[in-house]
Amino acid sequence: MKIAYLSTFYPLRGGIAQFNASLYYALKKEHDVKAFTFSRQYPECLFPGKTQYVTKKDENAIKIESVEVLDTINPYTYIETIKHINNYKPDILLMKYWMPFFAIPFGIIAKFIDSNIKVVTILDNVKPHEKRFIDNVLTKFFLKQNDGFVTMSYSVSNDLNTIYPKNTHIQLTHPNYEHFGSIINQKVARFKLNISPHKKTILFFGFIRPYKGLDMLIEAFLKLDDTYQLVIAGECYGDFASYQKLIDQSGRYKDIYVHNYYINDKDVATFFSASDVCVLPYRTGTQSGIASVAFNYYLPIIVTDVGGLGEVVYDGINGYILKKNSSLELKNIIQKYFNNNVKFNFRKNIKRILIDDSWDSFAKSVIQFFCRI
């Protein structure tokens, strides 16, 4: 099968680029796949982070040879992208969609490519985390141009059925990331991070945005005693000042280690290997790539019961689900995790559950779905 894959690829960075690269290589084992990506993904004035691109420090980034053609704010490049895809003559145009900003360029491309090319999109979100009044209009326009969809949570499937009931989709489990390197000795990892080798270690990992609930986790942590330490690792999209104020005024700043920058691929293993549990205290969510990274390191997680986050956790088996979003409840469930000494049993369960969550299995299911439509 011939597949044109349009989304964000190297030299762009981030979790979505990592997802696309992993799936690209899994598909390429048995199929002809060509990657198409952005010549400009976001205008710099709209991008909340420091850079959209891989830096020299990202030496472990998965490199994909791609056609850098689509500028999201230049309609002329929509035509150029259509020409490139049509000239490739694929059976399928595969895209990955995560926010309404891409609805117009992706929708126009899907609408005007050759009619014999089927269009399938992997949906990270149907409803964005930070909502705007025009989101539904843009999203509906985009969805109508597709022949099928791949979702990775019941939450996204339900949103899809609500906004665009006449759809064909398959729901698959988000595969686990394997390219960040192997688990390293916990004492070595903690030494590298210059944190206590003995304290109970909680990890918050990933881009910091208001909906991810870091403030609630800091408030919960401050209710714990000094046998605990918190590691915050990830670039803040916005102003970190409000979080820093909580830390500075707490009197516990020596037990909170802040790495407020994009974590390079080669350093990911250190953070997850150093930790006892990963906490995802999101206020809203669909699915999380961070959960997949944690499970790849057999690290149990604590999640809030929002969107699809609770779908990847078997409560009391491979992690805990927080039923009520409050700092007190979060503090209690963190204590429960450590007091019940469940870490090693949870790790065993994660190893057992992970057997079928491979990129090859995901790619095979996507191909089977292609064939059905």
N, C-alpha and C positions, 0 to 999 in steps of 0.2 A: 504494500500500500504506500502511496505517496502522500506525505503530510507536510503542509505549510504550517509552521508554528509561529504565530504572531503574539509577542508579549515582551516583557522586559528581560534582557539577557546581558551577559558580560559585554562591555565593561561597566554596565550599571550594576549596582550592588543592592543587597537587602534580601529579606526572606523570600520574596516573590521570585527574584532572579535565581535564588538557590533552588527553589521548587522547580522552576522551569528547566534549569540545567539538569537536575537529577532525572526529571521525566524525559527530557530530550534524549539523554543517553540510553535510558531504558527502552524507549521507542526505537531508537536507531539500531539496536541489536538485530532487529528483524525487518525494519522498514526503511524506506527512503524518506529522510526528514530534513527539512531546511528551515533554519531559524530566521525570522524577520523581527527587527526590533526598532527602537526609537533613535532617531538622530537627535531629538530633544524630547525627553519624557515630560518634564515640567519646566516652565519658565523659572529661573532662579528666584524671582520675587515671590513665587507661590510655594517654593519648597521649604519646609520648616527646619530641615536639618542642615548640616554643614556642607555635605556634598552628596550627589547622587551616584558618584562614580567610585569604582575600585581604586584604591591607592596602592602605593608601593608596599605598604605593610600587609596588604591582603594577598599574601603570596599563595595561600591555599584556596583562593577563589576559583570556582570551576569555570574554566575558559571555554566559551562556545564561539565558533565561527558563525557570524550572523550578518545579515544585510541590514545596515543601519539606515533606514529610509524614512520612517514616520516621525514627523514633527506634529505633536498634538494640536498646536495652535496655528498651523500653516495648512490650509485646505488643499493647496497645490500638491503637497506630499501625500495626501489621501489618494489622489489620482495616480501618483507615482507608485505608491504601495500596491494599489490594485493591479497596475501593469506588471510589477515584479511578480506578484502572486500568480496572475494569469499566465505569464510566460513560463513559470515553473510547472504549470499544468498539474496541480495536486488533485487527489481524490477528496481530500478533506482540508479545510482551514480550521485549525485548532487555535483558540485564543484563551487567555486567562484574564478575567475581569474582576476588579475589586473595588471600584468606586465610580460614581457617575461622571467624573471628569473625563473618563475615557469613552463614555456612551456615544458621543457624536462621531469621533474618528473611527472607532471600532464599528459602530453601527453603519456608517456610510460605506466603509470597506466591505462589510458583510453583505450589504444590500446590492452593491454594484459589481462584485466579482462575477465571473462566469457562472451561469445558472446551474451548470452541471457539477459545481464544487459544493459539497455539503459543508455547513458551518456548525461547529460544535464549540461551546465555550465552557471552560472550567470556572465555576462561580465561587470566589472566596466569600463575597457578600452580595446580596441583592439590595438590602437596605444598608446604607453606610453608617458607620459609628457616629459620625458628626453630621447631623441631618440639616438639609436646606430645603426650602419650599419647592424647588424645581426638580428635586431628586427623582420623584416618581415618574414625571413626564420623560426625563432623559432615559431613565432605566427601562421604561416600557418601550420606548423607541428602539433601544438596543436589543432588548429581548426578542422583539418581533422579527428581527433579521436572522435569527438562528434556527437551525433544524433540530438541535438537541443541546442538552446541558449535562455537565457533570457537577454534582454537589458533594460536599464532604461533611455535612451535618444535617440532622432533621430540621434544625432551625432555618438553615438556608433553603432547604427543600420546601418548607412551609411558606417562607417569604416568596419564593418563586411561584408557588401555586396560588398565593393570594394576589400577587401583582399581575401574573400572566398565567391564568389557569390552563390555557390551551398549549401545554408544553410537553415535550418528551424529555425525560431526564433519567439518569441513573445516579444513585448515591453510593459513594465509595468512602473508605476510610483513608484519611490523610496518612501517607507513608512516613516512615521515620528517617530522618536525615542521618546519613552515614559518612559524610565527607569531612567531618570536622576533626577526625582523628580518634584514637582509642582512649579509653579510660586510663587515667594515670593514678598513681598511688595518692591517696587522700592527703597524707602528711606532706608529700612533695608539692601537691597542688596548693595546699594552704601556705606552705613556705613561699611559693612563688607569688602568692597574693599578699603576703606579709600580714596574715591574720592568725588568730590564736589556733593552735593545733588541737585544742581540747574542747572548745566551746561548741554548743549546738548551733549549726550553721544553716541559716535560711537564705535562699537565693531569690532575688527578683531580677529577671533577665529580659532584655529586649527594649525596643524603642519605648520611651516614656511619653505617654500621652494621657490627658485627663481621664479618659474612659477606662484606663487600665488600673486605676485604683491604688497607685503607689502610696498616696497620702493615707489611705485606710490601713495599709500594711505597716507604715511607719507608726501610726497611732497604736496599732495592735502590738507592735514590737515594744513600744515604750511601756506597756503593761506587763511585760515579761521581766524576769529577774536577770541578773548579770551573768548567768551561765549561757546566755544566748548571744549570738552575733548575727548581724544582717549584712548581706552583700548585695548592693544595687549595681547592676551592670547593664549599661545601655545609654545610647544618646537620647537626650531630652528633646522632643519636638515641641518647642515653646520655651518658656522660662522656668528654670529649675529653682528659682528663688523661694517659692512657697514651700517646696519640699525641704530646701536647705534651712529655712527658718524653723520648721518643725524639728529638724535634727539639732540645730544649734541651741534651741531653747530647752531641749529635753534633758540635758545633763548626761545623755547616753551616747554622745557623738563618738566616743572612743570605741564603741561596739558597732558602729555603723560605717561600713566601708563603701564609698561612692566612687564608681568608675563611670562618670558621665561623658561617655564618648562611644562611638561605634566600635563594637567588639570585633576585631579581625577574626577571620575564620580559624587561624592557627591558635588563637587563644581561647576558643570556646570550650575545648575539653578541660582546660584548667579550672574554669568557673564551675562547671557541672561536676567535675570530679572532687572539688573541694567541699561541696555542699551535702547536707543531709536531706534537704527537701527543697523543692521549688514551689513558690507560691504565686498563683495567678489570680489576683483579687479583682478581676475585671468587673466594671459596672455594666457593660454591654459586651457582647462578643458573638462570634459565629463559630469558628474553630481557631485553634492557635498552633502555629508552627513551633512555638516554644515548647508546647507539650510534647510534640514529636521529637524535638531535640532532647528533652529531659528523659524520655523513655528510651532513646537510643543509648543513654548513659545509665540506664536502669535506675534512674532517680525518681522516686515517688513525687507526686504533685498534690497540692491542695488548691482547689479551684472554687470559684463562686458558681452558683447554679444559674448561669445566664447563657443564652444562645446555645451553642453546641459544646461548650466547655465540659458540661457534666456528662456528655455522651462518651467521652474518651476515658472517663474515670469510673471504675467499678468501686463504689463507695465501700471503704474498708477492705479492699482487695489490692488495688494498686495506687491508692491515694484516698483523699477525703474530699467530699463535696460540702461546701459551706452553704447552708440552706438560707441563712439570713445575712444580708450584707451589712455588717456592723463591725467595728474594730474590736468590740468585746467578744463577739462570737468568733471572730477570726483568731483572737488571742487564745480563746478556749480550745479551738480545734488544733492549733499549733501545739499547745501543751498536751492535748490528747495524743497527738502523733508521737511525741517524744516520751511521754509518761508510759504509754502502752508498749513502747519498744518494738514497733511494728516495721521498722525500716527494712530489716533483712527479709522478712516474709513478703513484704510488698515488692522488693527487688526480684525475688524468685518468681512472683506472679507476673511481673512485667516481662521477664525473659520468656515465660511460657506464652503469654498473650501476643508477643511480638512476632511469632513465627510467620504469620501470613501478611504482615504489614510491610511488604517490600515494594520497591519501585517497579520491579519486574512484574509483580502481581498486579499492581495498579495499572501499569501500561497494558498488560494483557486484557484487563477488564475494559479499559478505554477502547481498545481495538475491537473487542467483541461488540461494544455499544455502537461504534462506527458502522460495523457490518449490519447491524439491525436496522439502522435508519437509512 
